[in-house]
Amino acid sequence: MAGNVNAQSQADAPLVEESYATAVVRDVLTAVNHGNWTGNYTVLRDYASPDFALTNDPTRLAGLFTQLRAQRLDLLPVLVTDPVLLRTDLAEQQSQMRLTGYFPLQPQHVSFDLTFEREGSRWLLLAISVGAFDPIEPGEAE
């Protein structure tokens, strides 16, 4: 949906509309969560860009998410928690989008760094990093 991505109108305005960015991140993390619980990453691979699918067969994806599975990290709470978006960038021709941030969950925050490429009116996953880290105290971030 190309209409959901807005051009930057002010120097400090996000390049990607926040609610759309949140929906896209939640969508991908739901697929990761299903893969983690079932051990089957076929949907995540098939849902992504052709380049991602060529590079990442389901067995490779299972290997990449071994640590998350070992932690038994449940990503379901990301569906009802607002993320902290640290980066919402569009490439010059609006052919790629990068979303970076974290969900402030307990007992651990969930970080994400996702890159998408445009195919028609859809954004397809091109690169992914997901992890967990201990919550940051307000004074620690400075």
N, CA, C and O of each residue as an XYZ file, in Angstrom:
568
protein
N       0.834     -1.169      0.000
C       0.000      0.000      0.000
C       0.878      1.231      0.000
O       1.296      1.706      1.056
N       1.147      1.730     -1.140
C       2.059      2.850     -1.271
C       1.555      4.085     -0.544
O       2.361      4.907     -0.109
N       0.247      4.239     -0.400
C      -0.311      5.396      0.266
C       0.007      5.463      1.743
O      -0.179      6.511      2.361
N       0.478      4.385      2.322
C       0.771      4.368      3.747
C       2.167      4.854      4.070
O       2.499      5.018      5.244
N       2.981      5.086      3.080
C       4.340      5.556      3.296
C       4.390      7.013      2.871
O       4.103      7.340      1.719
N       4.753      7.884      3.798
C       4.749      9.316      3.537
C       6.156      9.846      3.344
O       7.097      9.380      3.987
N       6.299     10.814      2.463
C       7.586     11.481      2.289
C       7.840     12.358      3.505
O       6.904     12.807      4.167
N       9.093     12.593      3.786
C       9.460     13.417      4.933
C       9.059     14.857      4.659
O       9.447     15.426      3.638
N       8.281     15.457      5.567
C       7.829     16.827      5.375
C       8.606     17.815      6.235
O       8.670     19.001      5.909
N       9.188     17.350      7.309
C       9.999     18.191      8.170
C      11.292     17.459      8.458
O      11.353     16.234      8.347
N      12.318     18.192      8.824
C      13.630     17.581      9.051
C      13.583     16.505     10.129
O      14.313     15.518     10.042
N      12.737     16.678     11.144
C      12.710     15.706     12.230
C      11.533     14.730     12.136
O      11.337     13.926     13.048
N      10.760     14.780     11.078
C       9.617     13.877     10.928
C      10.084     12.508     10.437
O      11.021     12.417      9.644
N       9.436     11.450     10.906
C       9.812     10.116     10.427
C       9.483      9.973      8.948
O       8.536     10.580      8.449
N      10.271      9.167      8.260
C      10.047      8.956      6.842
C       8.908      7.986      6.578
O       8.301      8.018      5.507
N       8.618      7.138      7.525
C       7.569      6.142      7.377
C       6.528      6.418      8.449
O       6.873      6.599      9.617
N       5.266      6.453      8.067
C       4.190      6.713      9.023
C       4.244      5.675     10.140
O       4.326      4.476      9.869
N       4.199      6.125     11.389
C       4.468      5.270     12.542
C       3.518      4.077     12.657
O       3.965      2.966     12.943
N       2.232      4.281     12.444
C       1.301      3.157     12.592
C       1.531      2.103     11.517
O       1.364      0.909     11.769
N       1.917      2.540     10.315
C       2.216      1.584      9.248
C       3.496      0.810      9.583
O       3.543     -0.410      9.427
N       4.525      1.515     10.041
C       5.778      0.856     10.427
C       5.517     -0.171     11.526
O       6.051     -1.279     11.480
N       4.705      0.190     12.504
C       4.376     -0.726     13.597
C       3.676     -1.972     13.069
O       3.992     -3.086     13.488
N       2.736     -1.792     12.160
C       2.004     -2.938     11.598
C       2.934     -3.873     10.837
O       2.823     -5.093     10.961
N       3.848     -3.315     10.052
C       4.775     -4.132      9.266
C       5.709     -4.919     10.194
O       5.961     -6.102      9.965
N       6.214     -4.268     11.231
C       7.099     -4.947     12.188
C       6.344     -6.069     12.896
O       6.851     -7.185     13.012
N       5.153     -5.778     13.362
C       4.359     -6.807     14.048
C       4.075     -7.990     13.131
O       4.117     -9.141     13.564
N       3.791     -7.708     11.877
C       3.498     -8.760     10.905
C       4.679     -9.724     10.771
O       4.501    -10.941     10.816
N       5.877     -9.177     10.608
C       7.070    -10.019     10.463
C       7.367    -10.774     11.758
O       7.669    -11.967     11.723
N       7.282    -10.090     12.895
C       7.597    -10.759     14.160
C       6.585    -11.850     14.497
O       6.920    -12.808     15.195
N       5.363    -11.719     14.015
C       4.388    -12.796     14.189
C       4.833    -14.035     13.419
O       4.734    -15.153     13.925
N       5.325    -13.838     12.194
C       5.829    -14.976     11.408
C       7.045    -15.608     12.083
O       7.183    -16.831     12.089
N       7.927    -14.783     12.649
C       9.086    -15.309     13.384
C       8.604    -16.110     14.590
O       9.108    -17.203     14.851
N       7.638    -15.575     15.322
C       7.117    -16.259     16.501
C       6.531    -17.619     16.130
O       6.771    -18.610     16.819
N       5.767    -17.666     15.047
C       5.198    -18.947     14.606
C       6.310    -19.922     14.233
O       6.235    -21.107     14.560
N       7.333    -19.430     13.557
C       8.470    -20.285     13.219
C       9.189    -20.790     14.454
O       9.582    -21.955     14.518
N       9.362    -19.909     15.441
C      10.043    -20.314     16.675
C       9.271    -21.403     17.412
O       9.873    -22.342     17.933
N       7.970    -21.289     17.460
C       7.170    -22.268     18.201
C       7.014    -23.577     17.446
O       6.929    -24.638     18.065
N       6.974    -23.523     16.119
C       6.757    -24.753     15.345
C       8.044    -25.351     14.809
O       8.084    -26.533     14.468
N       9.116    -24.534     14.729
C      10.352    -24.989     14.104
C      10.273    -24.949     12.588
O      11.180    -25.429     11.909
N       9.206    -24.385     12.052
C       8.986    -24.337     10.608
C       8.983    -22.874     10.151
O       8.070    -22.113     10.472
N      10.012    -22.497      9.402
C      10.169    -21.112      8.952
C       9.787    -20.938      7.486
O      10.152    -19.941      6.864
N       9.062    -21.891      6.937
C       8.675    -21.829      5.530
C       7.826    -20.597      5.240
O       8.039    -19.930      4.228
N       6.872    -20.285      6.105
C       6.009    -19.125      5.876
C       6.830    -17.842      5.885
O       6.642    -16.986      5.020
N       7.737    -17.692      6.847
C       8.584    -16.500      6.894
C       9.381    -16.372      5.604
O       9.452    -15.288      5.025
N       9.976    -17.461      5.152
C      10.757    -17.436      3.920
C       9.880    -17.095      2.712
O      10.255    -16.261      1.888
N       8.724    -17.732      2.609
C       7.851    -17.516      1.452
C       7.194    -16.142      1.466
O       6.780    -15.643      0.419
N       7.097    -15.537      2.624
C       6.480    -14.229      2.795
C       7.461    -13.100      2.453
O       7.056    -11.951      2.281
N       8.727    -13.431      2.358
C       9.788    -12.440      2.153
C      10.061    -12.226      0.664
O       9.405    -12.810     -0.198
N      11.042    -11.376      0.392
C      11.424    -11.083     -0.988
C      12.070    -12.312     -1.622
O      12.576    -13.183     -0.916
N      12.052    -12.382     -2.954
C      12.708    -13.507     -3.630
C      14.187    -13.635     -3.263
O      14.682    -14.751     -3.107
N      14.902    -12.516     -3.121
C      16.321    -12.570     -2.741
C      16.492    -13.176     -1.351
O      17.395    -13.985     -1.138
N      15.638    -12.794     -0.406
C      15.686    -13.349      0.942
C      15.421    -14.849      0.893
O      16.124    -15.627      1.538
N      14.414    -15.256      0.133
C      14.048    -16.673      0.040
C      15.173    -17.501     -0.570
O      15.406    -18.633     -0.144
N      15.871    -16.955     -1.560
C      16.987    -17.680     -2.181
C      18.141    -17.879     -1.208
O      18.786    -18.927     -1.209
N      18.396    -16.886     -0.390
C      19.512    -16.927      0.554
C      19.190    -17.725      1.812
O      20.088    -18.296      2.431
N      17.928    -17.768      2.190
C      17.533    -18.330      3.486
C      16.493    -19.431      3.330
O      15.292    -19.160      3.321
N      16.953    -20.671      3.207
C      15.984    -21.765      3.207
C      15.511    -21.967      4.652
O      16.136    -21.439      5.572
N      14.432    -22.711      4.874
C      13.905    -22.874      6.232
C      14.922    -23.433      7.229
O      14.891    -23.070      8.405
N      15.812    -24.300      6.781
C      16.824    -24.859      7.684
C      17.793    -23.776      8.146
O      18.151    -23.725      9.323
N      18.215    -22.917      7.234
C      19.112    -21.817      7.600
C      18.412    -20.860      8.562
O      19.012    -20.412      9.538
N      17.146    -20.546      8.289
C      16.399    -19.662      9.187
C      16.274    -20.270     10.580
O      16.401    -19.563     11.580
N      16.029    -21.563     10.649
C      15.953    -22.234     11.953
C      17.268    -22.061     12.707
O      17.265    -21.850     13.920
N      18.390    -22.149     11.996
C      19.692    -21.943     12.620
C      19.882    -20.516     13.102
O      20.457    -20.289     14.167
N      19.401    -19.549     12.323
C      19.550    -18.143     12.698
C      18.746    -17.789     13.952
O      19.133    -16.903     14.714
N      17.637    -18.478     14.157
C      16.777    -18.168     15.297
C      16.937    -19.156     16.451
O      16.091    -19.204     17.343
N      18.016    -19.946     16.442
C      18.256    -20.932     17.498
C      18.260    -20.289     18.883
O      17.642    -20.812     19.810
N      18.943    -19.171     19.027
C      19.048    -18.525     20.340
C      17.679    -18.061     20.844
O      17.358    -18.238     22.019
N      16.869    -17.466     19.955
C      15.535    -17.042     20.381
C      14.692    -18.236     20.821
O      13.967    -18.164     21.814
N      14.795    -19.335     20.073
C      14.040    -20.537     20.448
C      14.529    -21.078     21.788
O      13.725    -21.482     22.628
N      15.838    -21.085     21.986
C      16.404    -21.589     23.244
C      15.938    -20.739     24.431
O      15.729    -21.258     25.528
N      15.778    -19.447     24.207
C      15.300    -18.548     25.268
C      13.795    -18.694     25.495
O      13.255    -18.183     26.476
N      13.124    -19.395     24.578
C      11.665    -19.552     24.619
C      10.989    -18.185     24.702
O      10.013    -17.992     25.427
N      11.537    -17.247     23.939
C      11.027    -15.882     23.912
C       9.691    -15.854     23.170
O       9.629    -16.158     21.979
N       8.643    -15.495     23.870
C       7.311    -15.400     23.278
C       7.145    -13.997     22.699
O       7.169    -13.011     23.436
N       6.978    -13.911     21.388
C       6.839    -12.617     20.729
C       5.387    -12.146     20.647
O       5.129    -11.061     20.128
N       4.451    -12.921     21.138
C       3.043    -12.542     21.079
C       2.770    -11.162     21.694
O       1.945    -10.428     21.150
N       3.421    -10.771     22.802
C       3.155     -9.447     23.377
C       3.464     -8.273     22.440
O       2.984     -7.167     22.689
N       4.244     -8.470     21.380
C       4.504     -7.352     20.462
C       3.227     -6.917     19.749
O       3.161     -5.805     19.224
N       2.216     -7.778     19.725
C       0.958     -7.424     19.066
C       0.165     -6.380     19.846
O      -0.692     -5.703     19.278
N       0.442     -6.246     21.136
C      -0.332     -5.322     21.970
C       0.540     -4.280     22.668
O       0.064     -3.549     23.537
N       1.801     -4.213     22.293
C       2.738     -3.255     22.885
C       3.272     -2.350     21.785
O       3.651     -2.831     20.717
N       3.305     -1.054     22.031
C       3.850     -0.122     21.041
C       5.367     -0.211     21.021
O       6.000     -0.233     22.077
N       5.959     -0.261     19.831
C       7.416     -0.296     19.752
C       8.014      1.096     19.935
O       7.338      2.111     19.769
N       9.288      1.115     20.278
C      10.081      2.336     20.232
C      10.807      2.266     18.895
O      11.690      1.428     18.709
N      10.439      3.142     17.965
C      11.048      3.145     16.637
C      12.247      4.080     16.650
O      12.098      5.287     16.844
N      13.428      3.527     16.445
C      14.663      4.306     16.452
C      15.054      4.756     15.056
O      15.742      5.763     14.889
N      14.614      4.010     14.060
C      14.977      4.325     12.676
C      13.827      3.905     11.770
O      13.366      2.766     11.835
N      13.365      4.823     10.928
C      12.328      4.538      9.935
C      12.741      5.223      8.640
O      12.319      6.343      8.356
N      13.563      4.544      7.865
C      14.151      5.155      6.674
C      13.618      4.546      5.387
O      13.333      3.351      5.311
N      13.493      5.397      4.382
C      13.212      4.954      3.026
C      14.420      5.268      2.162
O      15.027      6.329      2.304
N      14.775      4.351      1.265
C      15.850      4.610      0.308
C      15.371      5.676     -0.675
O      14.176      5.961     -0.756
N      16.303      6.259     -1.416
C      15.988      7.378     -2.309
C      14.807      7.128     -3.234
O      13.907      7.964     -3.310
N      14.783      6.040     -3.915
C      13.701      5.750     -4.856
C      12.516      5.063     -4.173
O      11.632      4.537     -4.848
N      12.496      5.067     -2.866
C      11.475      4.392     -2.068
C      11.358      2.917     -2.451
O      10.273      2.335     -2.438
N      12.512      2.329     -2.794
C      12.531      0.915     -3.164
C      12.883      0.030     -1.971
O      12.630     -1.175     -1.993
N      13.468      0.627     -0.928
C      13.793     -0.118      0.287
C      13.393      0.697      1.512
O      13.411      1.928      1.500
N      13.035     -0.020      2.556
C      12.633      0.598      3.819
C      13.347     -0.145      4.946
O      13.420     -1.374      4.939
N      13.869      0.605      5.907
C      14.528     -0.004      7.059
C      13.846      0.478      8.332
O      13.644      1.676      8.531
N      13.497     -0.473      9.186
C      12.834     -0.185     10.453
C      13.646     -0.809     11.579
O      13.889     -2.016     11.585
N      14.064      0.017     12.529
C      14.890     -0.441     13.642
C      14.289      0.081     14.941
O      13.832      1.222     15.011
N      14.294     -0.760     15.961
C      13.786     -0.336     17.255
C      13.652     -1.498     18.207
O      14.332     -2.515     18.072
N      12.763     -1.335     19.178
C      12.552     -2.407     20.148
C      11.163     -2.277     20.769
O      10.543     -1.213     20.748
N      10.704     -3.383     21.316
C       9.468     -3.420     22.087
C       9.860     -3.484     23.558
O      10.580     -4.400     23.957
N       9.400     -2.526     24.383
C       9.771     -2.495     25.803
C       8.948     -3.503     26.614
O       8.030     -3.132     27.345
N       9.294     -4.765     26.469
C       8.586     -5.846     27.155
C       9.321     -6.232     28.433
O      10.467     -5.836     28.645
N       8.660     -6.997     29.269
C       9.262     -7.539     30.479
C       9.181     -9.056     30.414
O       8.149     -9.555     29.964
N      10.143     -9.808     30.810
C      11.351     -9.387     31.521
C      12.456     -8.882     30.593
O      13.454     -8.344     31.072
N      12.301     -9.044     29.270
C      13.320     -8.553     28.346
C      12.674     -7.766     27.216
O      11.566     -8.070     26.774
N      13.401     -6.739     26.756
C      12.977     -6.005     25.572
C      13.271     -6.862     24.343
O      14.164     -7.709     24.366
N      12.517     -6.637     23.280
C      12.735     -7.341     22.015
C      13.179     -6.320     20.976
O      12.446     -5.383     20.658
N      14.388     -6.510     20.451
C      14.924     -5.594     19.447
C      14.673     -6.144     18.051
O      14.527     -7.351     17.857
N      14.626     -5.232     17.081
C      14.463     -5.635     15.688
C      15.190     -4.654     14.783
O      15.284     -3.461     15.073
N      15.693     -5.178     13.696
C      16.290     -4.387     12.625
C      15.858     -5.089     11.343
O      16.368     -6.158     11.009
N      14.917     -4.480     10.630
C      14.297     -5.105      9.471
C      14.487     -4.237      8.237
O      14.321     -3.019      8.295
N      14.832     -4.859      7.134
C      14.923     -4.166      5.857
C      13.937     -4.822      4.904
O      13.836     -6.047      4.834
N      13.214     -3.987      4.173
C      12.210     -4.455      3.228
C      12.512     -3.890      1.852
O      13.151     -2.844      1.729
N      12.051     -4.585      0.812
C      12.113     -4.018     -0.527
C      10.707     -4.003     -1.095
O       9.884     -4.876     -0.820
N      10.464     -2.977     -1.901
C       9.140     -2.808     -2.487
C       8.994     -3.735     -3.691
O       9.866     -3.808     -4.558
N       7.878     -4.430     -3.715
C       7.495     -5.210     -4.887
C       6.044     -4.858     -5.174
O       5.134     -5.305     -4.476
N       5.837     -4.052     -6.209
C       4.490     -3.551     -6.484
C       4.040     -2.657     -5.344
O       4.706     -1.673     -5.022
N       2.924     -2.991     -4.739
C       2.402     -2.186     -3.631
C       2.732     -2.792     -2.268
O       2.255     -2.303     -1.243
N       3.540     -3.846     -2.246
C       3.868     -4.543     -0.988
C       5.321     -4.322     -0.596
O       6.185     -4.107     -1.446
N       5.573     -4.378      0.706
C       6.926     -4.363      1.240
C       7.260     -5.783      1.659
O       6.578     -6.360      2.506
N       8.315     -6.354      1.066
C       8.723     -7.727      1.348
C      10.032     -7.731      2.130
O      10.934     -6.944      1.846
N      10.129     -8.607      3.101
C      11.306     -8.702      3.962
C      12.549     -9.032      3.149
O      12.544     -9.954      2.334
N      13.614     -8.270      3.378
C      14.888     -8.479      2.695
C      15.988     -8.889      3.677
O      16.869     -9.673      3.325
N      15.941     -8.363      4.909
C      16.945     -8.691      5.929
C      16.290     -8.568      7.298
O      15.381     -7.764      7.500
N      16.778     -9.393      8.245
C      16.151     -9.410      9.566
C      17.175     -9.683     10.659
O      18.077    -10.507     10.506
N      17.010     -8.968     11.766
C      17.733     -9.246     13.000
C      16.732     -9.034     14.135
O      16.101     -7.981     14.227
N      16.595    -10.040     14.994
C      15.685     -9.969     16.139
C      16.437    -10.502     17.346
O      17.135    -11.511     17.253
N      16.296     -9.827     18.473
C      16.979    -10.283     19.677
C      16.267     -9.818     20.929
O      15.264     -9.107     20.867
N      16.798    -10.226     22.056
C      16.253     -9.824     23.350
C      17.375     -9.219     24.177
O      18.527     -9.645     24.086
N      17.032     -8.222     24.983
C      18.023     -7.624     25.874
C      17.335     -7.149     27.138
O      16.128     -6.909     27.154
N      18.121     -7.019     28.197
C      17.579     -6.567     29.473
C      17.066     -5.141     29.342
O      17.638     -4.343     28.599
N      15.993     -4.810     30.056
C      15.450     -3.451     30.001
C      16.496     -2.404     30.377
O      17.364     -2.637     31.218
N      16.390     -1.270     29.744
C      17.296     -0.148     29.992
C      16.628      0.783     30.995
O      15.477      1.181     30.817
N      17.348      1.120     32.031
C      16.842      2.094     32.994
C      16.891      3.469     32.338
O      17.777      3.715     31.520
N      15.964      4.379     32.669
C      15.925      5.692     32.023
C      17.262      6.422     31.988
O      17.559      7.065     30.982
N      18.078      6.357     33.025
C      19.362      7.049     33.062
C      20.453      6.361     32.267
O      21.443      7.001     31.911
N      20.301      5.063     31.973
C      21.338      4.300     31.280
C      21.456      4.657     29.807
O      22.528      4.501     29.222
N      20.386      5.127     29.200
C      20.388      5.395     27.763
C      21.207      6.628     27.418
O      21.569      6.816     26.257
N      21.501      7.453     28.380
C      22.214      8.711     28.107
C      23.697      8.534     28.074
O      24.429      9.499     27.856
